[in-house]
Amino acid sequence: MRNIKLSKLWDTLHSSYWFVPTLMAIASVGLAVTMLRIDRAGNYGVIKEWGWIYSGGPDGARALLSTVAGSLITVTGTAFSITIVALQLAASNFGPRLLRNFMQDTGNQLVLGTFISTFVYCLLVLRTIHGEDYDIFVPQLSVTVGMVLAFISICVLIYFIDHASTIIQASHVIKSASDELDRAIERLFPQGIGYSINDNEIITEIPANFEEEAYPIKATRNGYLQGIDDDELMQIACQHNLIVKILTRPGKFVVKGSNLVKISPGERINHKLTKKINDAFLLDKERTEQQDVEFPINQLVEIALRAISPGINDPFTAIRCIDRLSAGLSNFAQRDIPSPYRYDKNNNLRVIAEPVTFAGLTDAAFNQIRQYSTKDVAVTIRLLEAIACIATFTQNPKRREALRRHADMILQGSLEAVSCKPDCKDIQSQYNIAVQALMQN
């Protein structure tokens, strides 16, 4: 399993607009140094025979590089302004939690990096050009590479204009959140903390006096739980011969002073151990999908709720979100949820995790949409269609029971809110289809 802290560091860098442009700017410095060394050596070989190398004088080289550098810094400012406008539109139309998806867009980062690195390259080459009679130096190959970078920047600008208009479209935003959900499911299920043993292979039961003897360890700071360092927590439990019961899970907000875990035996607690256990829990100011599979579901739900709000009244976007939620839950329904009981290599119970449940994810996906769309017949019918679709991917009785509960609530709420009898008949008909799908073997 990847180290959670390194994974968090990479996630932070990937979600920033400075990391990729900085790397590209550093690369442009190395490129400039390399090209200038070749120019000073004067050994162009077959490159000069091609006839594409710059052959003008120092004044022309200065004018060329100055034009490229000046133009690109202007284009960079314009591109950055367009990016900020796109972020503002995303925040207002889809919700501020979707901003992170835009910040992670590699295309925007590469565009800004290309403009900045070309500007830096031109400046570095420009300062080496000398036109005095006693010391004339025109880095012909370096100037040629600068022209090539300028051409690449033009191509990137064309791409950026198309890309900036695409990423703010509802279909693109919804697909992006859906892809995050699929990746989170692939990454987290199954996921182990130590060795998970099937229910029929349980070797060590929870001690009967665990709750009486367990000692709570309190959180030392506030924040959303982004992830748990599973390997570190297992190592601590094995090293100190402990049973650790986790009282929260990624995605939940942790209040300073609240109980984070319970450990047994409690007499082994000290300040150092408390700090080590707190360090295994990664808290920050916002939620991420790193270990929180519910977060991308909430993003899709937020888009749907904004779409069906009276101010926007866009049920088609909400239906698209429901389609993506049904696809994600269908994927999740086919997977086994790891046992919350984690064992060491000697089959000793060490960690009791706080599991994610199918019922909990269906609540997160359907509750708010159902509550806000009771009068919207099209959205209500699509919710029932989604339940019928998900039912075909699971034979688990408990999961089907959770789906049936939502179907019943959807029917009850809509029939109370919708006054048109033909609409009620359509809803009842789709409910019957969903129930039939849930009853099939």
Secondary structure as UniProt FT lines:
FT   HELIX           4..14
FT   HELIX           19..41
FT   HELIX           46..50
FT   HELIX           58..94
FT   HELIX           96..98
FT   HELIX           99..103
FT   HELIX           106..126
FT   TURN            127..128
FT   STRAND          130..132
FT   TURN            133..134
FT   STRAND          135..137
FT   HELIX           140..166
FT   TURN            167..168
FT   HELIX           170..188
FT   STRAND          195..196
FT   HELIX           199..201
FT   TURN            208..209
FT   HELIX           210..213
FT   STRAND          215..218
FT   STRAND          223..228
FT   HELIX           230..239
FT   TURN            240..241
FT   STRAND          243..246
FT   TURN            250..251
FT   STRAND          253..254
FT   TURN            256..257
FT   STRAND          259..264
FT   HELIX           266..268
FT   HELIX           271..279
FT   STRAND          281..284
FT   HELIX           294..307
FT   TURN            310..312
FT   HELIX           315..333
FT   STRAND          341..343
FT   TURN            345..346
FT   STRAND          349..352
FT   HELIX           358..372
FT   TURN            374..375
FT   HELIX           377..391
FT   TURN            392..393
FT   HELIX           397..417
FT   HELIX           421..439
//
